[in-house]
């Protein structure tokens, strides 16, 4: 656990200073509010080092297809830039993009600001991810700063059908491999990669070439974010941290991480209770709206489409509907503490005001259950098959 993140970042930047050119124009890429990043402590030491040069630096928020950050959400990023004359830009997946052709069936279209900068620094958190195995690395650029067509192609059914596109899997993960191909036209990218600590804060951080920093952080994350159990539970109560509880698109990851991991710690047919406030309902971004439109078709239709090889063109965001359908096919899912989200009825997801109400209604009192706090950093799985 790092006590003083700002000091640790400054030290890492100083130690890796030979890789940085403070006189070069720089694009610093940061995630949006869906990632647990202490923006001021992390970003300001980087910007202060770069500020000694004459060339411009911008901070680019890697939104992907998420909604733009609110004024309040942007405030810590803007505070980090205060008095440094650094402009903050939010990525637009339909905006000023540079086309690099294709890799396979995937168009490579990236934000012009990241393409034209002399150097790029991606700041990101490395934690388990449903498709990439782990978040962080080049994903900040190749998804967070990509066009809507690129993002849609990356989240198509071809990758979702591949068993190697899986949580916690990197080496032979085709999704992860495609991320690096998309980012290849950008040349050498630097990365400040942070591993969140369980319960908040930062466990460790690494700075250097993006692939090396990501690999180091991923190894720490792999050893930190999974909790082993000897036998499977009948039900799990998943408490979703606020950073992932703004909408159900994000919060639903809690259920899919638990149900679709390689050795689930919940039995098939067991109940997953997702405890998330979801003040934005399903979510307001383009991807969240696309997900809702797909969910409306219902679980059976989504599963048929997922298993029909000729059916592969979907919009970015809809992939979450298919993954949810798979989770709902394996387990019963209930959402508590959120405003009514009508479209979830199409997946058979129950909704309750409180956990106690859900336990009563679903008759869970006499069954073996467990509460998991911050499920994204404490993912339950069986110690062995069986």
N, C-alpha and C positions, 0 to 999 in steps of 0.2 A: 504494500500500500504506500503510495506517494503522499507525503504530508503536504508538501508545497509544490503544486503542479507547475506554477509559473517559473519557479527556480529550476525545476527539473527540465522544463522545456528549454529555457535559456541555456542550460548546461549542454543539452543534447545538440542544440543548434550550434553552439560554439565548438563542440567537439567535431561536428560534421561540417564546419564552415568551409572546408576546402572544396566541398561539392556545390557551394552556393556562390553566385555572383551578385553581390549587392548592387552593382551598377547596371544590371540587366533588368528589362521590364519583366514583371512577375505577375502571374495569376495565382492567387492562393485560393484553393477550392475548399469549401467547408460544407458539412452536411446541414440539413435543415433541422427543425425542432423535434423530429422523430428519432434523433440519435442523442444519447446521454453524454453530451460534450460540454465541459465548462468553457464556454467560448472565450471569456475575457482572459482567464489564466492560461489558456492554450494559444490563442491567436496573437495576443499583444506582444509576447516576446519574439515571435517570428517577424511581425511587422516592424518592430523597433530595430531589429537587425537589418532588415531590408531598407529602412528609411535613411540609411547613411548614403545611399546612392542617389543619382539624379534621374534615373528612369522611373516611369510610373509603376505603381503596384495597385492592383485591384483585388478585391475579395469577391469571389463568385460563389453564390449559394447554390449547391447542387440539388435542385428540386426534383429532377426527373419529371414525373407526371403529378407530383404532389401539388397541393395548392400553395400559392405564395405565402411566405411567413407574414404574420401580423406585425403591427408596429411594436407590440410588447415583445414578441418573439425575436424581432430583429435588434431590440435594444442592446443586449449584451455584445452583439457583433459590432454595432456602431460605437459602443463605448470603447471597445478595443481599438477602434480606428481613430478615436478622438485625438485631435491635435496632430495627426499624422498626414492629413490631407489625402486620405485613401478612400476611394469610392467603393461602395458596396452595391453589387448587382445581383439580382435574382435571375436564375436561368429561366429561359423561355423555350420550351421544346418545339415551339412553332416559329421561333424568332430568327435571328441572324446566325445562320449555320453554314458550315463548310462541309462539302460533300467529298468523301474520299473513295467513292465506289462501294464495293461490297466485299464481305468475307462470307463465302458460301451464299446463303439466301438473306444475309443480314446487311442492310445498308449501313455504312459508316458515315454518320452525319453528326458533327460536333460543334459546340458553341464557338463562334469565331474568336471570342476573347481568349479562350484557352488555347486555340490553335495559333494565334498570332503572338502570344507572349513568348519572350525569349526563354523563360523558364517557368515551370509549373510546380507548385507544391500542393499535394493533396493531404489535407488533415482529415483523419477519419477514425472512427472507433471500430475495433475488431471484435466481433461477437458472433455467435452462431446465426446462420442465415438459411432460410428454407431452400433457396436455389443455388446460391453461390458457395454454400458450405459455411463460409464466414463472410461477414461484411467487411468493408474497408478495402485497402489495396487500390487497384485501378478502377474499381467499381464507381468511385466518386466521379471519375471523368467519363467512363464509357457507358454509364447509365445516368448518373446524376446530371451530366452536362450534354446529354445526347438528344437527338430529335425524337418526336413521338413515333415515327416509323421505326427507328432503331430500337427504341424501348419495347415497342409492340412485338417486333420480330424476336427480340431476346426472350420475351415472355410467352412465346408461342407454345403450342401443344407438343411440338417435337421435343423440346427440352423437358417438358413436364412428364412425358411418357418414359423418359430415360431414367432408370433406377439409380444411375450414378449422379443425377442432379438431385442432391440430397443434403439435408442438414448435417453440418459437421464434416462434409467430405470435400476435399480440395484437389488432391493429386490427379485423379482421373475423372474429375467433374467437367462435363462438356460445357456447362454454363460458365464456369470459372475460366475455362480455356478461351471461350469466345470473348469474354471481357477483355482479356489481354490482347487479342487480335484487334478488337475495336480501338483500343488505346494505342496500338503500335504506331500510327502516323504521328503521334505527338512526340515521339522520340523519348529521350531520357526524362523521366519524371521523378521528382523527389517526394518523399512521403514522411509525414509525422503521424505515426500510427499508435493509437492509445487503446489499452485494454481496460474497460471499466471494471471497477471493484464491486463485489457483491455488497449490496446495501448502500452504494453510492461512492463517488470519488473515482480515482484512477489507480489501478493496480500497477501498471507499468507502461512505459512508452519507449518508442524507438524512432530514430530519425536517420534517413539515408536514402539510397536508391529505393524506389517504391517497392520493387519486388523483394528486396532484402528486408526492409523494415516490416513489410506485411508478413513475411514468413516467420520472422522472429516473434511478432505479436500473435500470430495465429497459433504458434506452439504454446504460448502462455495461456491463450484463451481455451485451447483444447484441454489443458490440464485443470482449468478453473470452473467451467460452466456446466458441468454435468454432475448429477448426483445419483449414485447407484442405490438401488433397492433390490432386495432378494426375491420378493414376490410382488405380483401386480395388484394394484388397488381396484376396488369396485367403483370408486369415484374420487375425483380430485377437485379441490377448490383452488383455482388459479387466481392469485391476486396480481393484477396487472399494474405496473408502475405508471405514474402519471404521464411520463414521456411517451408511452405507447397507448395510453387510454383516451386520447383526444377523440378518436373515432373508432368504429368497429373494424374498418379496413385494417388498421394497425393492430388493434386489440385481438382480432381473430387469430393472429399469428400464435398467440398463447395456446389455443386449442390445437392448431395444426402441428406446432412443434411437438406437443406431447403425444398426439395420436399417431403421427406419421414418422416418428423417429424409428431407427432400426430395431430397437428393443423397447417397445413401449412399456411404461410402468403402470399402465392402466389396461385392464383386460378388455378384450373385444366385447362390445355391448355395454361397457361401463359408461358412467356419466362424467362429463367434464363441465364444471361450473366456472364460467369466465366472469370474474368480478372486475368490471371496468365501467367508469362513469360515462364515457362516450358522449360528451356534450355536443359534438358535431354530428351525432347520429352515425350514419354510414360513412360520412366524410364529404368534403366539399371540393376536392380536387378532381381533375379530369380522370385520373386512374380510379379514384374511389367511385365516381359516377358510372364508369364503365363496368366496374365490378358489380354494382347494384343492378345494372341492366341485365347482366349475365345471371346473377342469382335468381332473378325473377323467373327465369325459365325452369327452375326447379332442379332438385338433386338428380332425379333419374335422367333428365335430358342432358344435364352436364356430364354425367358419367358415361352416357352413350357417346357423346361427342368426344370425350377424352379418349375413348377406346376405338374411335373410328379413324384409322390412319390417314384417310384423305382429308380429314377435317383439321386444318392446322393454322388457319389465319384467324387471329383474334386481336382485339384491341388491347393496348397496354392497360393493365389493371384488372382485366378479366381473368387473368391467370389465378388470382386469389380466389375467385368463385369456384374454379375447378378443384383447387386444393382443398377448399372448405367442403366441397361436395364429397371428396374422398374421406375427409375426417368425419363428416356426418354419416357416411356409410359404415364406418367402423365403430363410432361411438355416438352416444347421445350427447348433445351440446346444449347448455343453457347459458343465457346471458343475464346477469343481475346488476342492478344499480344504474342502468342506462335508461334514457327515454325510449319509448316504444319505437322500434324500427320495423315497420310493417313488412318490408321485403324479406326479412329473415324467416317469415312463415313458410316461404317457398322451399326452404331447406329443412323445415321441421325443427328449427332452433327455438326452444322455449325461452320465454322472457319473464323475469320476476323482479320485484322491487328489492328484495333482500336475499341474502344467502339462506337465512332461516326459512323463509317462505319457499325457496327452491328445495331445500332438504325435506320439508314437510310434503310438498306437492309431488315430489319424485320418489318419496318413500326411501330415503337414504339413511335413516337413523340407525338401522340395524346392520348396515353394510360397512365394509372396511374402507375408510376414506383418509385423505391427507390434504392439508393445506400447504400450498407451495407459494411462498412469497417471492416476488420478482422472478417469475418463471423464466424470463429470457436469460437470466444469469444463474439459474439453478434448475436446469432442465432435467426432469426425472427420467431415468431409464433403468431397465433391469441390468443387474450385474452380468447376467449371462442369459442365453436363450432358455426358454422353458417356462 
